[in-house]
Amino acid sequence: MSKPLNRRQFLESAASGVASVSLLGVTSAQAQTPTGAAAFNIPALAEGQRFDPALVVETARTLAQRPLIPLTATDLPEGYATLPFDQFSGIRAQPGGLIWSGENRGFTVEPLHRGYVFANPVSLFTVEDDVVRRVAFDRGKFDYGRVTPPPANVDLQFSGMRIATGLERPFEVAIFQGATFFRSLARGQNLGALSRALILRPGETRGEEIPFFRAFWIERPSPASGALVIHALLDSESLAGALRMTLRPGDVTLIDVEMTLFARQALEHIGFGCTMGTFLSGPQSRRTFDDIRPAVHEISGIQMLSGKGEWIYRPVSNPATLQVSSFMDENPKGFGLVQRERDPAAFLDDDQRFELRPSVWMEPLGDWGQGSVQLIEIPSDSDINDNVIMYWRPRQPLAAGSETTIAYRQAWCWQPPERPPLAVATRVRQGRGTQGRRRRFMVDFTGDKLADAGIVASTRANITSQPGAIHNVRIWPFPERKLMRVGFEVDPGTDNLCELRLVLQAGGQPVSETWLNRWTW
């Protein structure tokens, strides 16, 4: 079971509207405001035209040369914008409404209805034999459950799409819905973390800018391909862009993303490879809740492989105040939000099954230059809030009129495909120290190297705190369990924030990944 979509997350994107686009002739601000299908008009990529991926890029380039025309969707039937989540989620396409149903192509696509916080129309097209085919809205292809169907003569378009894969036992593998949000998972997992194709100005006082998908062109897969290619057009006040996404589901589901952006105006704060997830409570976090579950989180930390080859792990938390962390790097080799806790007993939640939520790993393709992995931790009191946000922020801003290309491979997995050849931090606990304002930490490291008696005997814990002082360091080796436990206390003095760093070393070489943590008093 996946968590219900959080209305607060999408209200701003729902309000950002869509714009009228025409590549033949000029869109006039004085013209009648279009809604529904009329709000999107690109003749070169419309029904019956020969498809060329370059046309999506050219469309984005043309869009960026014109100002965004905001439009609030007004064509939804009465009551659809305020539907409760349970009623909205009950609107599903009937079997005959699934794209490629019964064709044994390895994939089916379910068009998603508009309503709830998903008010903006999205155009769906397929590409079959290199020809564009529009997916027309037909209320007769939906089961409305407890919701009154819309009038028969309206074209509502869609709010997104849900993708399933497999022939004998198909499973849901991805969903694209709202702004530029999408989710995926590996075989056997539950939906969890949320990805964003692009994030603009998050956490800034002037407010975040929310880009949105205008349209998707989905290439009909050949039966044996095992891959689904999706082209998308995104738009926003500051830029327009074209994406090509190649989805390969399996025990590890891969999504290759190629994105070309055209800046309407200068943009200093932009994020690529953005992932969001939920962390409410756990043994590493100070905040506790009156909850029957011992831990509530779908991700446990952020993992990074720096450009210099250092493996880093930073547990996340649910802070009392907003926290923003920056990890400076150049040409990173990988980063992601990961769920390391896979024991059901850690959560005791038979509905949410947090132990089955995916880790999401980003592998940059090509040189990304200088920048930083950004981590935003937002205070939350509910397990439906995606309160942890991670993304790459390039140091170089986007200049007005510039063109930028970026590519990465995204793995939705049980653990990242590329793993440290070192011991990893598998459990973190914290509590009151022995005196004053001290805080005590216990960090467990697990790995094959910790079964080697020679390595264990020479291993030392290198621990620092900036600011603050480290006290009472102790190591408990358990070579029969391939585990080493490190205990220590940190004294912040008069400060209220400490950045902790811990790595196990033997002979001056790392035996473990580098464990980082920020602690606030």
N, C-alpha and C positions, 0 to 999 in steps of 0.2 A: 504494500500500500504506500502510495506517495502522499506527501503532505498536501493539503489544499493550497491553492494559489492565494497569495497574500494580496488583498486589495490595495494596501498602501504601496506596495512595490510598483504597481502598474498604473495608479491614478495619474501620475505625471505623464507617463507615456501615452495613456489614453487621451489626455487633454492636448497632447502636442499636435494631433490632427494629421491630415494628409494634404497633399497639394495636387492641384490639377496640372497635368503634364501633357503637352502636345509637341511632337517633334515636327509637325507640319503646321505651320501657322503659329500665331502668337496667342498665349493665354492672357486674357485681359482681366485685371482686378475688378473692372466694372461689369464683366460678364456675369451671368447668373451663376451662382455658386453650385458646382456639380456635386452630386453625392453618388454613392453606390458605384456601379460599373463606369458611369460617366466621369468619375473622378480620376480615372487612369486611362490615358489614351496614348499609346506608343505604336503607331501604325507599322513601323519596321519590325516589331516583335509581336504583332497581334496574330489573331487566328488566320491560318492558311499561309503565313509567310515562311520563307526558308530561314531556319535558325542558324545563327552564327554567334558563338560566344563573344566575339569582338564587338557585336552590336550592343551587348549589355554594358560593356566598358564605355562605348561611345555614348550611350544613353546617359550614363552617370556623368561623363564629361560635359555633355550638353546641359544637363540639369544644373551642374555647379556654376554655369555661366549665368544663371538666372536666380533671383532671390526666391527663397522658399515662400510659398503661399500657404499660410496656415489654414486649416479647415477643420472645424469640429463636425464630426459625423452626426447628422440629424435624421438619417433615414431608418434608424432602428425602430421596430414596432414598439408601441407603448409598453413600458414595463421591462423591456429586455435589458436595458442598461442597469437596472437595479435588481436583477434576478439574484437570489441567493446562490451560493456556490453549488450546493447540492442539486438544485434544480437545473442550473446551467450545465453542470457536468453530466446530467442525465440526457442531454440532447446529443445523440450520436448518429452517425451516418448508418443507414441500413446496409446490409451486405451488398446490395446492388449499387450503392453509392460509393463503394471503394474503388479507387482507380486501379486498374489492372487485376481486379478480382477475378479469379478463375483462369487466368492466363499462364499460371505457373512460371512467373518471371522472378520469383524469389523475393519480391517486394510488393506490398500494397500501400497505397497512400489514402488516408482518410481526411477529406476536407473538414475543417472545424468551423462550426457555426459562430456567428458573432453574438455578443451579449456579455453580461457580467461586467468586468473591467475591460473586456476586449471589444471596444466599440468600433475601432478603425477598420475599414475594409482593406483586405489584402487580395490581390489578384493572383490566381493560380493558373498556370499553363503547363501542359506537357509538351515534350518534343518527341515526335514519333516519325521515324523515317526522315529525320532532319526537317520536319515541318512542325510549326507551332500549332497546338490545339488548345483553345481556351476551355477551361473547366467552368461550365456554366452552373450558376446556382439553381437548384431545383428543390423546393421544400418537400416534394414527394420522396426524395431520397434520404430524408432524415426521420428518425423516431424522436418525437418531442417529449416523450414521457409525460410529466405533469404540467408541461408548458403549452399554452395555446399557440398553435402554429401561426406564422406570419401570413399576411394576405397573399393570395396566389399570384398577384401581378407585380411583385417587387423582386428586384435583383439585389440581394444583400451582399454578394461576394462571400468572402470567408474571413476568419480571424487568423488562420494559420493551417497547419497540417500535422497529422500524426502518422508516423511511418512504422510499419510492421515488416518483419522479415521471417523467412522460413516457410517451407511448404507443408510438411506434415504437422508440425507443432509451431505455428508462427508465434512470435513474441514481439511486443512493442519495443522498438529500438531507439526511437527519437521522436521528439515533438518540438515544432517551431510555432511559437505563439506569443504575441505581445512584443512591441518594440523590436529589438534584435535578440530576444531571448530564445534559447533553445536548450533542451536536455537530451541526454543520451544515456546509455548504460551497456554493460556487457551481459552476456547470457547468464541467467540465474540471479541477476540483481534487481533491486527496486529503484525506481526513479528517485533521485536525490538532488545533488548539486546542480546548479543552474549556470549556464554559460551565456556570455553576451558577445556578439560579434564585434562590438565597439562600445567603449565607455568614454564619456566626455565630461570633464570637470567634476568628478565625484568629490563630495566632501567640501566643496568650495562654498563660501558664504553667499555668493551671488546665485547659487543654485546649479544643479546638474542639468546638462543638456542631454535630451534623450533622442538618439537616432532611432529610426524605425524602418522595417522592411516594407517596400511598396509592392513587390511582386516576386514570385518564384517561377522559374522555368525548370521543370523536372524531366530529365532525359529518361525515356523508357529503357529499362535495363534489358540486356539479353539474358535468357534463362540461366546461363552458366557463369555470368560475370561476377556475381557476388559483391557487386558494388553499385551504388546509386549516386549519380552525379546531379547536383542541384546548383542552379545559378540563381542569384538573388540581386535585387537592386535595393540599396538603402539610401535614405535621405535624412537630412537634418539641417538645422539653421546654418551651421558652419561648414558643412561639406556634403558631398554625395559620393556614393561608392558602388562598386560592383564586386560580387563575391562568386567564387566557384568553390563548392564544397563537395568532396568525394567521401561518401560514407561506406565503410567496410565493417559490417557487424560480425561479432563472434565472441569467443572467450575474452578477447580484448577487442573493443570496438574502436576503430580508428576513423577520425574525420580529418582529412587534409583540407586546409583552408588557404585559399589564395585570394587576396583582397587588394583592390586598387582604389585609392581615395583621391578625390579632387576637392581641394579646399576653397570654399567661397570666401573665407576670411581667415585671418591668422588665428591659430589655435595652439596655445601653450601647453594645455593639459589634456592629453589623449592617452587612452589605454588600450593595449592589444592583449589578446589571450585572456580575457577576463573570465573569472569563475567566482560564483557566490555560493555560500553554503550556510548551514545552521550549526551554531554551537550555543547551547543554552547552559549546560552544566556538565561537570565531570570532575574527577579527582585532581586535575591540574588547575582548576579555577576556584577562586575564593568565593564567588557568589553561589549561594545555595537557594533552593526553592522548596516549597512544601509540596513535593512531588513523590509519588510512590516509586518512581524509577530511580535507580542509583546514578544513572548518567543519561543525558539527553543531548546527542550530537550526531550529525551525519558526516562531519569531517572533524579530524582531530588536530591537524596541523598543516603547515606549509612546508613543502620539501623543495630544495633547490640544488641544482648542479651548476656552479658558477663557471664563468668563462675560463677561469684558471684551473678548473677541475676539482674544486672543493665541494664535498657533499655537506649540505646544511639542512637541519630540521629545526623548525620553530613551532612548538605547540601553540594553538590559538586559545583564546579565552573569551568570556563574556564580561567585559569590563564594566566598572561602575560609571565611567565616562568614556566618550569617544576617544579611540586610540588610532593613530596613523603611524605606521613604521615604513621606512624606506631602506632597501638593501641594494646598495650601489653595485653595479656590475658593468661589464663590457662583453658583448657577444655571449649572452648566457647560453648554456647548453640545454637547460631544461628547468621547469618549475611547475608547481601545481598544488592544489588543495588535495590532501589525502586523508583517507579514513584508515587508521592503523588498527583500530579496535575491531576484531572480528569475532569476539566471543559473545554469544547471545546473553550470557549471564552478566555481562557488564551493563546491559541495558534493561533486561527483563521487560521488554515491550514487544508483545506478540502481534501488535497491530502495525506499528511503524517499522519494525525490524531494521533499526539503524545499522546493524552489522552487515546488512546487505546493500548498503548505499555505495555508489562508485567513488573511487578516487579519480581525479582528472589531472592528467599530466600533459604539459605543453612542451613540445620540442620545436624550437625555432628552426626554420629552414633558411639558410643564408645568414649573412652577418646582420645583426640588429644594432650594432654600434653601442655607444654609451647610453646608460639609463639606469633604471632601478626597478626592482620588483617592489610594488607597493602593496601593503597590507592594511586594510581598514577593518577595525573591530568596533562594532556598534552595540551599545547596551541593549539588551532585549529581555523581555519577560515572557516570551511565547516561542514555542518550538515551530511555528509556521513562518517565522521571520528569517530570511537569509541575511544574517547580521555580520557575516564575515565575507569580505570582498578582496580579491587578489588580482593583480594585472601587471603587465609590463608598461612602464612609462618611459618613452624615449627622452633623452636629454634634449635633443634637437626639436624645437617646436615646428609646427607646420606653418609655412608662410602662405599668405593669401595667394591664390592662383597656382599653388604647387600641386604636383602629382606624386603620390607615395604608393609604393607597393610593399606588401608584407605577406609572408607565408609561414605557416606553422602546421605541425601535425599534432592532433589532439587525441590522447588515448583515454578512453573511459574504461576503467579496469579495476581489478582487485588490488593490485599494487603496480606501480609504474613499470613499464617494460624494461627500462634501464634502472638497475638497482645498485646501490653502493656495494663495493667489494669489502665492506667494513661492517662492524657491529652497528646496529641502529637502535635508536631510543624507542622502546616499546611501551613504556609506562612512566608517568610522571605523577608524583604526589607532592603536596605541600601542606604545611601547617605552621602553627605558632612555634617560634624558636625558644631557646632556653632562657632568654632574658631580654628586657627592653623591647625594642621594635624588630628584633631579629625574626627572620622567616626561615623555616627549615624546609629543604627540598630533598626528595628521593627520586633519583633517575635510574631506571633500569635499561641496560644495554644488552642486546642479544645478537649473537652472530657466531659463525663457525670459528673465527679466530680466538674466541674466548673459551674454547675447549682445549686449546694448546697450553699445556702447563708452563712451557718456557715463556710464552708471550704473557700469560697471566702473571707470572712472577715478576716480570719487569714492567708491568703496566702501571702508569701513574695517571691521576686525574689532573688535567690542567684547567683550572677554573679561575675566571676573572669576573669582576663586577665593575661597571662604570655608570655612576659613581658607586660607592659602597665598599665594604670589606668582607672577605670570605673567612669563615671560621669553621672549626670542628669538621674538617674533611675526613671522611672514612670510606673505605672500599670493602665490599663483601663479594668475593669471587665465588661463583658456583659453576665450575667447569663442566660438571656432569649435566648441567642444564644449559650450557653455552650462554651463561648470563653473568653479568657483573652489575652490582648495585652500588651507586655512588650517593652518599649522603653528605650534605653540607648545610651551613647556615649563612645567610647574607644579612649584614647589618647596614642599613641605608644611612646611618648617621642622622643628619638633619634633612636629607633629601627625601623626596616622595616617589622617586622613580629610579629603578636600576635596570641596566641592560646586562644580562647574564650570558656568559659564554663558557661552555664545557666541552672538552674533547679528551678522550682517552688516548694516551701516547705510550709507545714502547720504543726505546732507543731513538727518541726524537721523531719518530714517524707516527702518523695517526693510526690508531687501531679502530676507532669509531668515527662516525660522522660527527660534525660539529653541531652541538645542541645549543640553541639560542633561546632566550626567554626574556620578556619584559615583565617586570613586576612593579605594580604601583601600590603605594600605601594610602 
